[in-house]
Amino acid sequence: MLRSSFSSKPARVVNYRTWTKCSFCVSARRVSLDSLSSDFDQPSEYRTPNCSQYKLPGCPRDFNPVCGSDMSTYPNECTLCMKIREDGHDIKIIRSGLC
């Protein structure tokens, strides 16, 4: 069993996420560490969403999830484009599917 006391100091950075000791241990129980390092492509392989094809601010309600470089899962590419437009961040698509 993995045990850890709570600490707010970063314990490890994996796939561009900083984990505290406690959150890293909790997550490690659910996902093997080997899969964390191989699940995502390299940043040079991330793709830019094609936001020009969407008439924002409305998006279709289809569920075709994409994983953004901010490690958030978006219901579809259009909702990712809305987030980019609202916040002004440069979020790439890591892969199709859930993060």
C-alpha positions as CSV (number, residue, x, y, z in Angstrom):
1,M,0.0,0.0,0.0
2,L,1.3,3.5,-0.9
3,R,1.3,5.9,2.0
4,S,2.1,9.5,2.1
5,S,1.6,12.5,4.4
6,F,0.1,15.6,2.9
7,S,2.7,18.1,1.6
8,S,2.2,21.1,-0.5
9,K,5.7,21.0,-1.9
10,P,5.9,19.5,-5.5
11,A,7.0,15.9,-5.4
12,R,7.4,15.1,-9.1
13,V,6.5,16.5,-12.5
14,V,5.0,14.0,-14.9
15,N,3.5,14.9,-18.3
16,Y,3.7,18.6,-17.5
17,R,1.7,18.2,-14.2
18,T,3.2,19.0,-10.9
19,W,2.1,16.6,-8.2
20,T,2.2,16.9,-4.4
21,K,3.3,13.8,-2.6
22,C,-0.2,13.1,-1.6
23,S,-1.9,13.6,-4.9
24,F,0.8,11.7,-6.8
25,C,0.4,8.7,-4.5
26,V,-3.4,8.7,-4.9
27,S,-3.1,8.9,-8.6
28,A,-0.4,6.2,-8.7
29,R,-2.9,3.9,-7.2
30,R,-5.3,4.4,-10.1
31,V,-2.7,4.5,-13.0
32,S,0.6,2.8,-13.4
33,L,3.5,5.1,-13.6
34,D,4.7,3.4,-16.8
35,S,1.5,4.4,-18.6
36,L,1.8,8.0,-17.4
37,S,5.1,8.4,-19.3
38,S,3.9,6.7,-22.5
39,D,0.3,7.9,-22.8
40,F,1.1,11.3,-24.4
41,D,2.9,12.3,-27.5
42,Q,5.8,14.7,-27.4
43,P,4.9,18.4,-27.4
44,S,6.2,18.7,-31.0
45,E,3.5,16.2,-32.0
46,Y,0.6,18.1,-30.5
47,R,-1.7,19.6,-33.0
48,T,-3.3,23.1,-33.2
49,P,-7.1,23.0,-33.2
50,N,-8.7,24.3,-36.4
51,C,-10.8,27.0,-34.6
52,S,-11.7,28.8,-37.9
53,Q,-14.2,26.1,-38.8
54,Y,-16.4,26.9,-35.8
55,K,-18.9,29.8,-35.5
56,L,-18.2,30.7,-31.9
57,P,-19.5,31.2,-29.3
58,G,-21.9,28.3,-30.0
59,C,-20.7,24.7,-30.3
60,P,-22.3,21.5,-31.4
61,R,-23.2,19.1,-28.6
62,D,-21.5,16.1,-30.1
63,F,-19.3,14.1,-27.8
64,N,-15.9,13.6,-29.5
65,P,-13.5,14.3,-26.6
66,V,-10.1,15.8,-27.0
67,C,-7.3,16.1,-24.5
68,G,-5.8,19.6,-24.3
69,S,-2.2,20.5,-23.5
70,D,-3.6,22.0,-20.2
71,M,-4.4,18.4,-19.2
72,S,-8.1,19.1,-19.4
73,T,-10.6,16.9,-21.4
74,Y,-12.9,18.9,-23.7
75,P,-16.2,17.4,-25.0
76,N,-15.1,18.3,-28.5
77,E,-12.6,20.5,-30.5
78,C,-15.1,23.4,-30.6
79,T,-15.3,23.7,-26.8
80,L,-11.5,23.7,-26.7
81,C,-11.6,26.6,-29.2
82,M,-14.1,28.4,-27.0
83,K,-11.7,28.1,-24.0
84,I,-8.8,29.4,-26.1
85,R,-10.9,32.3,-27.2
86,E,-12.1,33.1,-23.7
87,D,-8.8,32.8,-21.9
88,G,-6.3,33.6,-24.6
89,H,-4.1,30.6,-23.9
90,D,-2.4,28.6,-26.6
91,I,-3.8,25.1,-25.9
92,K,-2.9,22.3,-28.3
93,I,-4.6,19.0,-28.7
94,I,-2.5,16.2,-27.2
95,R,-4.7,13.5,-28.5
96,S,-8.3,12.5,-29.3
97,G,-10.1,11.0,-26.4
98,L,-10.0,11.6,-22.6
99,C,-6.9,12.8,-20.8
